[in-house]
Amino acid sequence: MSITIAITNRMVEKRETITTPAGTFDCYNITYDVQTGMGFVKTNTKTAEWYSKKAGSVRTETFDKKGKLMGYSQITSIKK
């Protein structure tokens, strides 16, 4: 069985500052739609990601098709 993932409608929405447990970052807020399929099962989600040139992905939020937050991940520390 194979899994397909389609990422569409990717857009840079705005530039903003975001704070996580790892600190405060100047980020680009990027949104996109994700359609995942495995056989007859398909899911559609919307993702918002905050990306920093210095740290990479700082925070990612995933929403269901009704706009309810399903989960998130965020950077918690940076080790040098």
N, C-alpha and C positions, 0 to 999 in steps of 0.2 A: 504494500500500500504506500502511496506517495502523499506528501503534504505539499500544498501550494500556498504561497503567500504573495499577495499583491499589495504593494504600497502605492497609494495614489493621492492626488490632491495635496502634495507636499508644498507648504508655503511658509515663508518667514513672516510671522505676524507682526512682531515688534522686537525692540531691544529693551531689556529691562534688567534691573538688579535683583538678584534672588539670594536669600540667606538660607543656608542649611547648617547642620551641625559642624561641617567642615569649614565654614566661613561664608563670606559674602562674595558674590561673583557677578561680573558684568556679562550678561548672556543674551543670546538671540533665542526668542521663543519661536519654535518651529512646530507646526501642526500637520497631521496627515491621517489618512484613513487606511486601515489595514483589513484586508479580507483574507481569512485563513480557511483553507478547505482540506478535508481529509475524507475521501469517498463522497458520500452524500451529505456529510455534516459540514456546514459552512458557518463561520462567525464573522461579524462585522464589528469593528471597534474604531474608535477615534483616539488618537494619541497626541499629547502635548509634550514637547521636550524642550528643556532649557539647556542650551549648549554654550559653553565658554571656550574661547580660543586657548586659554591657559590650562584649563582642567578637563576639557571634553564634556561629556554628558554629565550635568550637575543634578538634574531631576527629570524624571519621566512619569507622566500620569496617563493611565489608560481608562477610557470611558466606554460604557456599553452604548447600544444604539439609541437609548432613551436619554443619554447624557449623564448617567449615574457613574460616579467614580468607582471603578472596579479594583484598582490598586495603583501603587506608585513605588518608585525606587528613587533614592537620592544618595548623593555622596555624603559620607559621614566623617571621613578623615583623609588627609593627604600625608603620606610618608615620604620624606626626602632622603 
